[in-house]
């Protein structure tokens, strides 16, 4: 009987196990599967509009719409708030490109990129952090998206907002919110089956629809209010007794802007590796990540200001404004139809942003943990199912402190970004030995038992100076030493440069063997003939004819001359 059960288990295990096409170098083992190997040209389908759409998801959303509110409520003027947004979005695009370049050059993602910095085993440290964030933010995004679904359902059936609360009193949510969450989760699930190579149509539809919806909302508000309203003319109004002048608030605002998307910056190579060429990434990132991001903040500011003139209150949160626009469902059919159109646009962006930024990204990260059994799709499904385990209704409505810590997680992520940047550019000269990233045997990236001790040491040194500021800020301890807050106001930049410098020094004092080496032949069939020639690598098509007849060092010498 035991033998029979073992036999059945092995049959099931073999069916569940992933299998790649060995002729395409898609080996599946402890360190590799089809979604982790360097992407071949046939899978690199993203043009500039893919990246325009990718960044549009982080621009045409509720969070970006509300961004000016946090700065104005601190007492800054509208020009100062917009200055923070312009500088912040520029730095986001800059840091994102800096980290994504490894994916553009070597066509590997975040999961693999960290192996040459941390070591094959120690790379699980940044990987597990990303997985945790993906699980939690996916759940919270589903809950927030559910609020927009509730607005849509109220626009269709006004009685929905007044439905009886069927949930127990111990649950910090209402029945309509919970139904909205379920509907959002169910409607999002089919999108998990779309591979990243085919994101163009969803990007196209979402970008156009959401942009038109936001513009329509602004035009309606300006027309109805017959002007922009008083909010847009807000000047500097620091609260009496404020501990911080405008300069420190500007610094804190820029740090908050960049740090808020630090999680997305870290895994930039997960998506840049799908680019047809580097120009596609750069053009899409600048036009949408920077320009569109700034414009959406301005549109949100103008719309909110005009709405204040109409309703006498400031509604920064679009779902609240939309409910007010249709009088919580009791408004005219025309107003409800308009609100449905607008809420659907916001909801659509939230849905696909969550799929791309959390579920798919989580799928890639999980694939790095168990390559034998998890690919992008399976990992994305696991991340999505985890939303029920995380219970976002508890986090959003009760665990406010926990959410604040998550929002400030850049304290830990920015040192990680610093390690990635200094290692790839200054220490390795943008040269990576791909074949050593997928094997422990004679690998340059195995270090000591799979751990490059320099990385965790430099990483910890990067967040130690700012962790105190995070604690006192979350605890709202106004009596804490002023220096703790000042360090926290610069946390992203302190973490980035501190870890980068310490890692650089450690590598110079304790040099790593094989630094700056690379495969002289295209082991995985990763590069086009043009790419291989530029890198000084023998293309896969010519390996059997050429490699045996050429001196191995000649290729590397050619590469170094080009560099």
PyMOL commands that set and color helices and strands:
alter all, ss='L'
color gray80, all
select helices_A, chain A and resi 2-16+22-24+41-43+48-57+62-72+78-106+110-113+115-118+124-156+158-162+175-193+196-198+200-225+230-233+246-259+262-266+269-272+278-311+318-325+327-329+333-369+376-390+392-397+400-407+410-427+434-437+453-474+482-489+491-509+529-535+540-549+552-562
alter helices_A, ss='H'
color red, helices_A
deselect
rebuild
show_as cartoon
